[in-house]
Amino acid sequence: MRRFETDSPVPRLSAIIIAHNEAANLPGCLASLTFCDEIVVVDGGSSDGTAAIAQKAGARVVSKPDFAGFGAQKQAALDAAHGSWVLSIDADERVPDALAGEIRATIDRPAHDGYRINRKTSFLGKYLRHGGWYPDRVLRLARREAARFSDDPVHERLDVSGSVGDLASDMIHLSYQTVDDVLAKQRRYALLSAQVRRERGARGGLGAALARACFTFVKHYIVQLGALDGAHGFVAAAAKSQETFWRYLAAGWDERSP
């Protein structure tokens, strides 16, 4: 594996991943992280051999089957890391050589405490360039001691104490490769987001769901030019709209009603 050349016993860069039944995605992700000193995988009780795949690739596996949300799971991964810098990455993401080289050069001479990385997302076989999908800058690289994840069950964020800059190279995101992927992620994100809304006292219901869903479609397909991505842009905007509909409906729907 390509490692940083350092005399320090402390790893310079730790990659952290949370995974649950990611046997299909994880090998490609791990193969793109050979430039890291350490890889930590927090496994959420997988039944498909995810933990064994990670261990075989040289990653350190931490078992955490009591899933309390994405934020808590990622914080557990951060807590388990030893590197002075951490790179947070999902199993369906890849670090191309250009980005790996930029990360190495950046932490050799850091100007900031954290860095956003732009994701290039493949949606049903096509890389989207519009509709809010690109550019998609996410804070993923940070000094470990300056970083902490929010405790949000979904749409968690990495908070950094200090300045934040941007890297130029793209990270590859392979999250929506089939219609099954789209529907499964819609359901999971919508229900978790609805739970958060209910806990915070926010209202939902049919009227709000319809209004928000329409707004979301117009935003992604027209305002953010998703139409320029052709049929894929339409489907992507429709998927975002549908997820929004179920999030707001579930947040306010009383299942005890007849």
N, C-alpha and C positions, 0 to 999 in steps of 0.2 A: 504494500500500500504506500502511496506517496505521502510522506509525512513532512512536517516542518523540521528543519534541522535546528535543534536547540540543545544546549547543555543543561537546561533547567529540568528538574524532575517533575515540575508542574506542567501539564499539557497547555499549549498555547490556545488551541481551538477545539471546542467540543461541539459536535453536532447533536442536537436533541430532537427526538421523534416520539410522538405518541401514536400507538397503533392498536387496532382491534380487528382481527381477522383481515389482515392486509397481506396475506401470502402472495397475492398476485402483483401487488404494487411494490412491496418492500424491496425485493432484490434489485430492481432498477434504481431505486432511491439510494440504497446502500452503495451500489457500484459507483454512483456519482459523488460519493463523499470520501473517497480514498485520500484526499488531500488533508483531511482532518486528523488531529492527534487522537481523538477519542470520539466514539459514537455511543450515545446513551439512548436506549429504546425503552419507553415505559409501555408495557403491554397490559391492555385492559381485559385480561382473561380470555384471550383468543382460543379458538378451538380448531384452527386450520394450520397449525404449525408455525405461526408468525414468530413466536419466541425462539424456536429452534433455528429458523432461517437467520434471525438476527445474531444469535450466538455463533452460528457457523461462519458468518461474515466478520466476526471479531468484535461485534458490538457488546456492550454491557447491558444486560436486560434487567429491568426492575419491574416486578409484578405489582399491578395496582388494579385489581378487578372491580373494586368498589367505585365505579365511575360516578363522580360528583359534578361533572361538567367539563368542558374543554379547558376552561381557565385553570381549574384545580389540577387537572391531569398534566397540563403543560408546566405548571409550577413545580409539580413533583419531578418532572424531567429536569427542569432548571436546577432544583435543589440537589439532584444527584450528579450534576456535572462538576468536573474538576477544573476545566479550562479557564484561563483568564478571559477568554472570549467565548461566546456561545452563538451558534447558528441554529435557529429554530426552523425546522423544515418538516413538511408533512410527507407521508408515505407516497402520495401521488405527485410529488414534486421532484424535479431533477436539477442538479447544478451542472451546467455545461462547463467545458474547460475555460472559456473566456471569463465566466463569473468566478470560477475557482481561483484563477490567477489574480483577478481583481481583489478578491477577498484576502488572499495571501499578502498582496502588496499593501492593501489598506491597513491591516492590523500590524504590519511591520512599522508603518509610520502613520498612526491614526491621528486624524484631525478632529474626530468627534467621539462621543461615547456610545453612539448607536448609529446604525445605517439602515435606510429603507432599500429594499430590493424590488425591482419591477418584475411582476409575473406575466408571462405570456401563456394564455390559457387556450388549450385545445378543447373545443366543444364539438362533440360528435364528429371528430376527425378533421376539423378545420380550426386553425388559429384565428381567433377573433381579434380584430383591430379597432373596433368601435363599440358603441353601446355601453360604455362604462367598464368594459372588460380590459381595455388596454389604452393607455398605461394603467397599471394596477399596482401602485407602490405600497408595500407592506413592510413594517419594521421587523426585521428578522435577525440582524446581526448586532450584538451589543457586548460591552464589557459585562462579565457575569455579575460583578459586585454592584453594578449600577442598574441591573435589570430585574424586573418582576412582572409576572403576568397578572392581569385583572382576574377577579374570581367569577366573571360572567360564564354561565353555563354554555353559551354559544356566542359566536362573534367576539371572542375574547381578544384582548390586545396586549401587546408587550409594551410596558411602560419603562422608560429609561430616564434615570436621574442624570441630566447633563444635556449636552448638545447632540443633535441628530443631523446626519447628512444623507446623501443619496449615492448609491452606486450606479454605474452606467449600464452594466451588463444585465441581461434578462435571466430569470429563473423560469424553467419550464413547468407548467401546471397541467397535469393530465387528469383532471378531476371528473370530466363528463364525457367518457368515451362511448357509452351506450345509452339508450333510452332508459334502461333499468337504472343506470347510475344517476341520471337526472331525477327520476321519480323517487329513488331512495333518499337522495340528499335533500330534495324538496321536503319530503315527509319529516325527516329528522330535524332539519333546521326550523321548519315551520312550527313543529310541536314544542321544541325547546324554546323558541322565541316567544310562543304564546304563553308558555309557563312563566317566563320572565315578566311578560306584560301583566299577567294576573298577579304575580307576587308584588309588583310595583304599583298595583291599584289602577293600572291603565285599562280603559274600556275598549271593547271590540264589538263584534256582532256583525250581522249581515250587511247593514248599510255601510259601516266603516270598511268592511272587507271589500265590497264592490267598488267603493270610491278609491281606496288605496290601490287596489289591483289595477284599475284603469289608469290611475296616475303613474304607477310603476311602469306599465307598458309604454305609455306615451314618452315617459322620461328616457327609457333605454332605447326604444326603437326610433323615436323621432328626434328628441332633443339631443341625445348623445349619439345620434347618427348610426344606430344599429342597423338601419335599412341598408347601409353600404356593405354590410357583410352578407347580403343576399338572404337566401332561405335560412341559413344558419343564424343570421342575426334576428330574423323573425322568431324562430323557435326559442332562441336564448331569451329574448324579451318576453315571450309568452311564458317561459318557465319561471322567470323572475316574478312575473305578474301573478302566476298561479301560487307560487310559494307565499307571496304577500297576502293573497286572498285567504289561504288556509290559516296563516298566522293570526290575522285579525279576526277571522271567524271563530277559531278555536279559543282565542282569548276571551271572547264574550258570549260564547254559546253555552246555554244551560242544558246539559245532557239529560237532566231530570225532567225536562218539559216533554209533554206528549208529542 
